[in-house]
Amino acid sequence: MNYHLELKNVRKNFGPTSIIRGANLNIKKGEIHSLIGPNGAGKSTLFNLISGVYKTTSGSIKFNNQNIENLPPYEIYRKGLSRSFQITNIFPKLSVYENIRCGLLWNMHHKYSISKILDNNLKLRESIEKILSQISLTKYAKEAAGLLSYADQRALEIGITIAGGAETILLDEPTAGMSKSETERATKLINDISKNRTLLIVEHDMGVVFDLSDTISVLVYGEIICSDKPENVKNNKIVKEAYLGAFEN
């Protein structure tokens, strides 16, 4: 089977220390796939390898059957794979509207050219308004992005990612630091944007993980010890032992 995103025996060493120890991960097109594991398991490192922030020590990473390991992040992005970070990544002094516009212009390869903006004004405006509606930020369109609440900034970051045209999105702790109501809103947004996209999520909130995921992979000490449907993962004895009862209740 050809997987949408495939990691084979991926290793990452920092000096003499091995952080990722032969990780194997297969992600199908169109699924929501969550990556979980204890603190220090290597989840963020694995995200950094997939998105090109780090170079692999060995092993292969394929996206749409093309090797992407060790490509620079911008090349991976242009192939249709984008990611969010634990720290919100927006343009705080620009308006919410302008943030979305930047993402769309990059996707359209206009590189912020004023003439191109004018040439495609109607189409561009309609696209911006559609995304603002999708992320429920229409009423904040003229507000500086840096003045938004934390939850709204995370929603805006997802909106910028959508605007960039990514078919596959890596979400790093998308609900971290959110209240219960904010988490529920973020979960709904993630579910909404998953249509016609593939999502790989790192998330500590097990409620969010089990509500959203089609498949869950468990990373422990740099190795994937299980990849299965949520219910099977929840009842897996090895996972329970490795995760110290995290799935109880």
ABEGO torsion letter per residue (X at the ends): XBBABBBBGBBBBBEABBABBGBBBBBBBGBBBBBBEBBGAGAAAAAAAAAGABBBABEBBBBGGBBABGBBAAAAAAAGBBBBBABBBBBAABBAAAAAAAAAAAAAGAGGBAAAAAAAAAAAAAAAAAAAAAAGAAAAAABBAAABBAAAAAAAAAAAAAAAGBABBBBBGAABGBBAAAAAAAAAAAAAAABGBBBBBBBABAAAAAAABABBBBBBGGBBABBBBAAAAAABAAAAAAAGGAABX
